[in-house]
Amino acid sequence: MPRKPTVDEILKKHTARIETQIKTKKVDNLNYSKEYTKFKGEMAPDLSKYEKWCHTLGSFIRLKVSEKDEEKIKKHLEIAHLDVLPWQALTLSVMAFIAVFLAALIISVSVALINESIAAFPILFFFLMVLVSVFLFYFINKYPERLAKKWRLKASSQMVPAILYIVVYMRHTPNLEKAIAFASEHLQPPLALDFKKVFYNVEVAKFSTIKESLDNYLETWRDYSTEFIEAFHLIEGSLFEPENSRRIAVLEKSLQVVLDGVYDKMLRFTHNVRSPLTNVYMLGVVLPTLALALLPLASAMVGDFLTVVHVFVLFNLIVPFLVFYLTDKVLMLRPGGYGETTLLERNPLYEKYKSRKPYRKAFFICIPFILIGLLPLIFQTPLPGMLGLQQDYSFAELGLNFLGDGMLFGFGINGTGPFGIGALILSLFIPLGLALFFSMAHKARTEELIVERKKTKQLEAEFNNSLFQLGNRIGNGVPPELAFGKVAESSRGLMTSDFFQRVNYNLRQMGMGLEKAIFDPRRGALNYYPSDLIATSMKVLIESSKKGLKIAAMSLMNISQYVKNIQKITLRLKDMLAEIASDMKSNMTFLAPLLSGIVVGLATMIAAILTTLENAAIGGDTSGLGISNVEGILDIFSASTMIPPYYLQIIIGIYLIQIIFILTSSLVTIDSGEDKLEKTNKTGKNLKKGILLYFITALITTLVLFALTAIVLGNLGG
């Protein structure tokens, strides 16, 4: 009697036959354990650095973590794929606090001992370092949560393509395990890494089945994206549908659930982000700019209690940092959706974007502007004497008698200053040079690549109709290799025609296969149009065409509908964000530079008035001014202790550059997600607009108010 085949033998037999028919790699052959660990190390070096710190400094001493905090930290560490224990994360934050605090204390005490005076103790430095140590403790303690949020934001931007891949695959092959494997192979990190870990947890025997591992993973999204969980449950439920039509309907419903969820989240974000960003702008930009207007008088009143160092620390370190930190917290609330694609790196122009040559070229062009701004300080060195020049010149010596008897640079007898209008005008070239340096370098790096990006955006806008045509051609029995040429002919004049012609050229002239014609790292058509949307569509086409032309046609029709829905959502969201974006841009490139320029002019006027009064008081000739009790005024306001407008202007200019960097980054993130290319390009443009307006406004305001002051004081003297 012949032996009956076992269940395993039957499964192996039919599995081999099915694999031959559908030509899909076996999931069993994918070494996800090895691939997961390798992939994690390659795509997350910043996380690895944090892990190294935790394993070294964080393991110095074991601190006890409360049960409540331990559960939270453990959850965040798991989401961020960190091989760190909760107590190590806590210890690292405590050790960072202690290290910075002790370093500040040792340095401050050393300074006092070297100077042999307790009065030499650097109070401001010590205070700032204490603040830094406290912030480091808070920041590092919350760092696992921050990394988890960043991971979720990045992963959530790939939720829709992930569900799309799984749905398209399961339309023709209702196998959840293979569908997840297919998605993990074609997605970008970090969601690809999450899916690989689903297999990894099964292979290391943490779970017995893929479904158990998947359900455990989905629980991490419980508090963040219920639509992602619901979509997967619908996909799992489709396996139990007896009729094929109902199974496909359930799969398509899962995709719609994710699309609706992303739209609803972005809708709430646009409503919630308006008020916080307005508050940040008012507290971090408008109020500090107005406060700058009071600084000349305030410094003249309080003397050495308010110096250039204090103003620099406040306006170039503390305020920009607070603005950055507050905007970053707001932007961390943004749902993932749209952002930079890693396919950009394959564009032939990407090397120019990564090159440092534009910075070197911009440096040599802009260094003369910086030197012009430093001329007042250079003239106080022995260099002018070697060249036969004076250290300062009066307006009369320069033939500018109408400006009064003042000096061009206006340094005091004891070396204070410069208070002169000449020094202030020259100082305007320092922020101008810095802004032009970044503007020119950023423009040179991104100009050509942005043109290619615009072509890609146009192609994405047209891609819906082209996909529909391509699906129809393939559905009529035309092989994909021939369909590309036919669609290129019928869409002549459109951007999609160029993309399809590149694919067709690679197929016919270069002898490439379909996949290589699109995705080849050197000559693939996708290199010239780096778009996740197009890449997703083409990957699905290639995979589904292995199962037959009808399945490929149906897949393309589905993607066409998906593209249409995505485009509707994107346009709607851009309309809703338009008001916020417009307000931020106008404030950043118009109102802030305008206010800052006026503040510089007011500082010049105040300095001119106080300097004139002090010179008259020193000369003993105050009666001609027509102002009684000049000495009493000078007892309250001392020109010699006032912050020189020269330094004040430089601080304001640098502050404005910092604010433009921060707000541009925020604006791009709100509108497009994490997009480094767009940030670089927009920062260069906004710096050019904002600082040029500031330069012109400050120059005109300074000249007008100084001339007005000279005329008024001259009339009083007359």
Secondary structure, 3 states (H helix, E strand, C coil): CCCCCCHHHHHHHHHHHHHHHHCCCCHHHCCHHHHHHHHHHHHCHHHHHHHHHHHHHHHCCCCCCCHHHHHHHHHHHHHCCCCCCHHHHHHHHHHHHHHHHHHHHHHHHHHHHHCCCHHHCCHHHHHHHHHHHHHHHHHHHCHHHHHHHHHHHHHHCCHHHHHHHHHHHHHHCCCHHHHHHHHHHHCCCCHHHHHHHHHHHHHCCCCCCHHHHHHHHHHHHCCCCHHHHHHHHHHHHHCCCCCHHHHHHHHHHHHHHHHHHHHHHHHHHHHHHHHHHHHHHHHHHHHHHHHHHHHHHHHHHHHHHCCHHHHHHHHHHHHHHHHHHHHHHHHCCCCCCCCCCHHHHHCCCHHHHHCCHHHHHHHHHHHHHHHHHCHHHHCCCCHHHHCCCCCCCECCCCCCHHHCCCECCCCCCCCCCCCCHHHHHHHCHHHHHHHHHHHHHHHHHHHHHHHHHHHHHHHHHHHHHHHHHHHHHHHCCCCHHHHHHHHHHHCCCCHHHHHHHHHHHHHHCCCCCHHHHHHCCCCCHHHHCCCHHHHHHHHHHHHHHCCCHHHHHHHHHHHHHHHHHHHHHHHHHHHHHHHHHHHHHHHHHHHHHHHHHHHHHHHHHHHHHHHHHHHHHHHCCCHHHCCCCHHHHHHHCCHHHCCCHHHHHHHHHHHHHHHHHHHHHHHHHHHHCCCHHHHHHHHHHHHHHHHHHHHHHHHHHHHHHHHHHHHHHHHHHC
